[in-house]
Amino acid sequence: MFFQSIYQMITAGTDLNINIRKVDNSLSVAVMPRRNSLKEDTRQNMVPLVVNGTPAELDMGFLQTILQPIQKVQGLLVNAENFEKQAEKATSQAKSSKTPTVSAESKGSQGKT
């Protein structure tokens, strides 16, 4: 059931990193969705969702706890990815439009002496 639920939670292109640490009598679980297509500085600013609880508590409510935040973050990641692509496209278009051009006015003055 766990992996079937995870499969439904994430979209293609999204990696879901899960780190589990034992702390005294409980577990600390860090969940981090990532999209490798995002720029490194964007990925660096992401923070994981951390869920703490006993193993029994996590068995009962872990998937329900992470479902909505994971879906929301995936939407943000896709939006960030689209924004980066559009910004890159706009930058390349701006660079290509800055190529020197000769206006009709300057052409006309060159021919007269």
C-alpha positions as CSV (number, residue, x, y, z in Angstrom):
1,M,0.0,0.0,0.0
2,F,2.9,2.4,0.8
3,F,4.4,2.4,-2.6
4,Q,1.1,2.5,-4.4
5,S,0.2,5.6,-2.4
6,I,3.6,7.2,-3.2
7,Y,3.2,6.4,-6.9
8,Q,-0.1,8.2,-7.0
9,M,1.3,11.2,-5.0
10,I,4.2,12.1,-7.3
11,T,4.3,13.2,-10.9
12,A,6.7,12.2,-13.6
13,G,9.9,14.1,-13.3
14,T,9.7,14.4,-9.6
15,D,12.1,12.5,-7.2
16,L,10.9,11.9,-3.7
17,N,13.7,11.6,-1.2
18,I,12.8,10.1,2.2
19,N,15.3,10.1,5.1
20,I,14.5,8.3,8.3
21,R,16.3,8.8,11.6
22,K,15.7,7.1,14.9
23,V,15.6,9.5,17.8
24,D,15.2,8.0,21.2
25,N,11.8,6.1,21.0
26,S,10.5,7.8,17.9
27,L,11.4,8.4,14.3
28,S,12.1,11.6,12.4
29,V,11.2,11.4,8.7
30,A,12.3,14.1,6.3
31,V,10.5,14.1,2.9
32,M,11.8,16.1,0.0
33,P,10.4,16.2,-3.5
34,R,12.9,17.4,-6.1
35,R,12.9,18.2,-9.8
36,N,16.4,17.8,-11.2
37,S,15.5,20.1,-14.1
38,L,15.5,23.1,-11.7
39,K,18.5,25.3,-11.4
40,E,20.9,24.4,-8.5
41,D,20.3,27.6,-6.6
42,T,16.5,26.9,-6.6
43,R,17.0,23.4,-5.4
44,Q,19.4,24.6,-2.6
45,N,16.6,26.8,-1.1
46,M,14.2,24.0,-0.6
47,V,13.6,22.6,2.9
48,P,12.2,19.1,3.6
49,L,8.9,18.3,5.3
50,V,9.8,16.7,8.6
51,V,7.4,14.4,10.4
52,N,8.1,13.1,13.8
53,G,6.3,10.3,15.7
54,T,6.5,6.8,17.1
55,P,6.7,4.0,14.6
56,A,3.0,3.2,15.4
57,E,1.9,6.8,14.9
58,L,3.8,7.0,11.6
59,D,2.3,3.7,10.4
60,M,-1.2,5.1,11.0
61,G,-0.8,8.6,9.7
62,F,2.3,9.2,7.7
63,L,0.9,9.1,4.2
64,Q,-2.2,11.2,5.1
65,T,0.1,13.7,6.7
66,I,2.4,14.2,3.7
67,L,-0.2,13.9,0.9
68,Q,-1.4,17.5,0.7
69,P,2.0,19.2,1.3
70,I,3.7,17.0,-1.3
71,Q,1.0,17.8,-3.9
72,K,1.3,21.5,-3.1
73,V,5.1,21.5,-3.4
74,Q,5.0,19.6,-6.7
75,G,2.8,22.3,-8.1
76,L,5.3,24.9,-6.9
77,L,8.2,23.0,-8.4
78,V,6.5,22.7,-11.8
79,N,5.7,26.4,-11.7
80,A,9.3,27.2,-10.8
81,E,10.5,25.0,-13.6
82,N,8.2,26.7,-16.1
83,F,9.3,30.1,-14.8
84,E,13.0,29.3,-15.2
85,K,12.3,28.0,-18.8
86,Q,10.4,31.2,-19.7
87,A,13.0,33.5,-18.1
88,E,15.8,31.7,-20.0
89,K,13.9,32.0,-23.3
90,A,13.2,35.7,-22.7
91,T,16.9,36.3,-21.9
92,S,18.0,34.5,-25.1
93,Q,15.5,36.5,-27.1
94,A,16.7,39.8,-25.5
95,K,20.3,38.9,-26.4
96,S,19.4,38.1,-30.0
97,S,17.4,41.3,-30.4
98,K,20.4,43.4,-29.3
99,T,22.4,42.6,-32.5
100,P,23.4,45.8,-34.2
101,T,21.1,46.9,-37.0
102,V,21.5,49.6,-39.6
103,S,18.5,51.9,-39.8
104,A,17.2,53.4,-43.0
105,E,18.1,56.9,-41.7
106,S,21.8,56.1,-41.2
107,K,21.9,54.4,-44.6
108,G,20.6,57.5,-46.4
109,S,23.1,59.8,-44.7
110,Q,26.0,57.6,-45.6
111,G,25.4,58.0,-49.4
112,K,25.4,61.8,-49.3
113,T,28.6,63.8,-49.3
